[in-house]
């Protein structure tokens, strides 16, 4: 029976996108892979087992998946020489791993487009060097590479052409039980965020420049200038070094239109998706674009960007705008707010598109990659 290690330290109480990815994969793979035993690497703060199975054991190690501790200390503490495969779900593989490995690459933004990854020059330089060196090493030594989209696979071929032949595209899935319209709470649960009866659109995402929050806010303020009953809810953490965004948010006309929330619980986020007039997702760069898929599943029209991965994921289920074209963003926002026939068409197409993404399918495809890597 094969013994496979999966780094799941990102599965903690306040999960990231990578945490959700690993959590879903593990929960779906374990019942399917009766020919495998799993060593699940967990963060010490995680107290609840991910999966209850006699084929699963959990091992604790402190540190974030892409941290210095992971790269330099994990392999010295645990070489996994007695295992058949190690899976890093987040771009980097520890030094000192003594079994074959598979690495999931989400995107190559820190290599291809550093200015979109951070607004702070020292961070761009330091992280650019860190990720370039470690992703190159991780990809070069991998038996197999998983790309979460064809757009990411294309980036791998551009940057690491020798790895193209061992790269497999495995799309993320979607938790259809969770992201069902009936599971979202009533509009009233949002009254403390958005006043009752007020129309709102939604932006969700971290504060990196690639998310294009500055461009979308500027476009929204212009598009809805004559619509005082339409606000924008921005779920985003702000940092002191995000000068452009902080200056924009200080403008009176922006403060009047934007409701900024740094964090919301999962149930509130579900309701925000469901009751929004539209989700604005005009990113400059994405590896996948899960928020757009979640919104489409919840019957919320999406204004998406023309970025390769976003187009790949949303297909005909979203209205697409050029992310750095202010006029296109403004016009498409107004159109999506005004045109009820278009809105209904996108809602129907979005639900059909979202239904195509399954975690069980992703789990089966990932297990196929594991077996190909183990068998050499």
N, C-alpha and C positions, 0 to 999 in steps of 0.2 A: 504493500500500500504506500503510495507516494506521501511524503511529508512536506507540506508547503507552509512557508512563513508569509504572513501578510501584516504589513505595518498599518495598524489601525489606531495609532495614538491620537489622531485628529478626531476620533469619535469620543467627544466629551459632552458635557451638559450644554454648552453654548457652541454648537457645531458650526464649522465653516462649510463651504461648498465641497471641499475635499472630504471632510468628515461625513457629510451626507452620502457622497459617492461610495466611500469605503463601507459605510454601514449597510447601505442597500446591497452592494455586491456580496458582502459576507453573508448576510441573512438569506440571500437567494442562492448562493453557490453551495453552501454547506449541505442542504438537503439533496442537491443534484449530484454532488461529487462523492458517491459512495466508495470510490477507489482512492480517496485522499483523506489524510489526517491533516489538521490545520493547527499551526501555532500562531495565535493572534497576539501581536505585539500591542500592548495597551499602555496608556498613560497612567501613572500611579493614582491620579485623582479619579479615575474611572472605577466605580465600585460595582456596577451592575454588569453581569456577563452579557456579551453581545448575542451569543447563540448558546442554547443549552443542548449539548450533544456530547456523546462519549468519544467523538472523533475530533473534539476541539479542546485545546488547552490554551490558557492565557499567560502571557509573560509580560512583566512590567518593566518599563524603561522610561525615564524622564526625558523630556525634550520635545520640541516641535518637529514635525516630519522633515522640514527642510533646514533645520538648524545646524550650527557648528557642532553641537553635541552629537547629532545624528551622524554627520559625516566622519568625525574623528574619534568618537568614543563608543558608539554602538557596536561596531565591528570588533573592537577590542574586548568588549564585555561579552559579546555573543557572536561567534564567527559563523554559527549555523552550519558547520562542516558536516553534521549528521543529517542535514535536510536535503531534499531534492530540488527545492526552488525557493527563492526569495522574491516577493513582489513588493516593490516600492510604488505606491499609488500617486506619488507627487514629485516626479521629475528627478529626484536625487537618490543615489544609492550610497550607503555607508562604505567607507574604506574598510578593507579587512574581511568582507563577506566571502566565505569560502565555499559557496555553492552557486550554481547558475542562478541568474536573476532575470526578471521581467520588470520593466519600468514603464509606468504610464506617463506620457507627456501630455500636459494640458494645453500648453501653448509655448511659443518661443519668443514672447514679447521682450523679455529681458535681454535677448540677443539681437532680435530684429528691429525692435522699436522701443528703445529705452526711454525716450522722451515721453512716450505714452504710459510707461509703467510708473513713473514718479515725477512729481513737480520739483523735487529737491535734488540739486546737482550732486552733492556728495553721496546721496543714496543711489542715484543712477549709476555713478561710477563704481561704488563698492559692490552693489548688488549685480551690476552688469558683469563685473569680473568674476564674482562668486558663481553666478549661474552659468556663465559661459564655460568656465573650467569644469564645473561639476556635472552639468548636463552633458557636455561633450564626453566626459569619462563614463558617465552612466549609460549613455546611448551606445558608445563604442563597445563596452564590455557586455552589453545585454545579449542574451540569447534571442529574445524577442522584445519588440517595442509596441506598446499600445498607444494609439493616438485617439483622442476622444472625438475627433471630427476629421473629415477629409481635408478641411482647411489646415488643421494641425499636421496631418500627414504630408501635405504639400510643403509646409514650412520645414518639416524634417528633411524632406528630399532636397529643398533649396540649401539648407544649412549643413546637413550631414548626408550627402548623397549616397554614401556607402551603406547607410542604414535603411534606405528605402525598401530594399528587398525583404527585410525582416520586420517591417512595420505593418500592423493590422489596425484598421479603424474599428473601434467598438464605441458606438454612441452611448451616452448616458441613457438611462431609462427614466421613467416618471412614476411616482407613487400615485396611481390613479384613484385609489381609495381615499387618500388624503386630499388630493387636488380635484375633488368632485364638487360641483356647485352647491349641492345640498349640505356639504360639510362646513361651509363657511357660515359664520354667525350672522345674525341680522345686522342691518345697517346701524341699529341703535348701539351696538357695542363700540362703534367708532365715534360716538357723540363727544367724548372727551378730547378727541383729536380734531375731528372735522365737525363743525356745528350741524345740527340736524337740518336736513333738507338742502344742504349745500352740495353742489356738484364739485367733483374733484378728479384730477388725473394723478397718476402715480409714477414715481421713479424710485427704484430700489437698487442699491449696489454700493460697493465700497467707493472710497473717494479718490481713486487713482485717475489720472487724466484720460486714460483710454475709455473710461465710461462716458466721457463727453457731457458731463453734467452742466458745465458752463454753457456749452452750445445749446443744450436742450432748455435750460432755464431762460436764456435770452430769447429763444424762439417762442417759448410758451408765453412769456410776458407780453411780447408783441402780438402773438396770435389771439390771446384772450384779453387784450387791453380793454375792449368794449364789452366784456362779459364779466362784470364784477362778482357774479355768483358762482364763478368757476375758479377754484383754487388748485394749487399743485402741492401734493404731499410728497416730500422728499425724505425717504428713509435712508439716512447716510450719516456716518461718523465724520466730524470735522476735525482737522488738525491745524495747528498754528502756522505750519509752513505752507499751507495751501493758499497762497496769496491771491491768485486770480479768483478763486471761488469765494474767499472771505470778503474781498472787495465787492464782488457782485452782490453778495447777500446783504451788504451794508446799504445798498441803494434803496431808497424809499419805495419805488415802484415794485421792486423785487420782494421786499419784506411784506408788502401788502398782498402779494399774490401767493407767496410760498409758505407752507407750513412745514417746518423742518423738525424731524424726529430722529434722534441718533440711533435708537434701537426699539424694536417692538417684539413682544412674545410671538411665538409661532401662530397662535390662534388669531391674534390681531392682524398679523401679516396676511393670513388667509382671507380675513374679512376685507382688508384693504384691497387686495387683488380683486375680489369678487364684486365689490361695489364701485370700483373705479370706472370713470368714463372711458379711460384708456390707460394702458401702460406705455410709457415712453422708454424705448430701449434702443436709442440711436447711437450705440457705441462705435468708436473708431476701430476697435479691435476686440475680438473675443476668441476664446478657444472653443466655446460651445454656445452658451446663451440660455441657460436653464430658466431664468426668470421669465423669459418670453414664453417658453413652453408651459410653465406653470400658469401664467395668466391665460393663455389660450385654452388650457384645460378647464379653467374656471369661467369660461364664457366672457372674457374681457378682451375687447379689441386691442391689438398691439400695433404701435407705430415703431417699426424696427429699422435698423440701419441696413445699408447695402454691403456691410462687411461680410467677407466670404463665409465665415462660420455661422453668422446670424442668418444669412440667406439660406444656407444649407439646412439649418434646424427649423426655421419657420416656414420655408417653402411658400405656398400660396396662402398660408394662414395668417399673414400679417401684411400691413401696408408698409412699403419700404421707402425710406428717404435717405438722401446722401448726407452723411453725418456732418460734414464740414460745409454744407451749403445751407446758409441761414434761411434763404428764401424758400427753399424746398421744404425745410422743416416747418416753417411757419404755415405754408400753404397746406401741407399734409395734416398738420394738427387741426387746422380749421375744417378741412374736409372731413376728417374723421369725427369731429364733433358735430358737424351739420348733417351729414349724409346718412340717414337711418338705413337706407337700403344697403349701402356699403358696409355699415356696421354689422348688420345681420349676416351679410355674406361672409364677412371675416370671422364672425363668431362661429358660424357653421363650419367653415373651412379650418379654422383654428382647432376646433374640437376633433375634427377628423385627423388633422396632422398630429396633434398631441397623442392621439390613440395609437399612433404607429411606434411610439417609444415605450419600451418595456424593460423593466429591470431583470425579468427572467431571461429575456433575449440577450441582454448585456451579460448576465451571469454565464449563460451557456457559451457565448462567444469568448468570454474571458477564460473559461475553463479549457476551451479548445486551444487557446494560446498557451496556457500552462502546459498542457500535454505535449504540444509541439516543442516547447522549450525544454522540457524534461527529456524528451526522446531525442533531442539533439539536432 
